[in-house]
Amino acid sequence: MAGANVKTFTTANFELDVLKSEQAVLVDFWAPWCSPCRMVAPVIDELADEYVGRIVIGKVNVDENGPISSQYGVMSIPTLAIFKGGKMVDKITGFRGKPDLVKMLNTHI
């Protein structure tokens, strides 16, 4: 279960909520069966609370939104990607701790 400040992105809202966002957006590509995804989920929740108003943070369930994952070359999960101005500007794959994610976010705010 995602935290209150973590958005859910789907094929229906991805263009408006991610690609057309005025702020940078961190997208967590994940799946419920993925152990590393479940490990990074609390970190994503913390970051969403800490960065509220500065960056949008949300998740894409790759099982339910395959076209988005394919479009952005997501081959392994978790993949964390930052979008700015309608384009993916950064991406990391695999479990990363909070310090790595904070560094990534701060580069793009």
URTAGI-V728437 format. One line per field, one symbol per residue. ss: DSSP state (A for helix, B for strand, O for the rest). psi: psi as a letter, one per 30 degrees, with the letter a starting at -180 (. if undefined). Layout:
BEGIN
ss = ???
psi = ???
END
This chain:
BEGIN
ss = OOOOOBBBBOOOOAAAAAAOOOOOBBBBBBOOOOAAAAAAAAAAAAAAAAOOOOOBBBBBBOOOOAAAAAAOOOOOOOBBBBBBOOBBBBBBBOOOOAAAAAAAAAAAO
psi = kllegklkklfefeeefdegkfllkkkjklkffjeeeeefeeeeeeeeeegkfekkklkjjfefheeeeeeghjfllkkkkkkkhgkkflkkklkkleeeeeeeeffg.
END
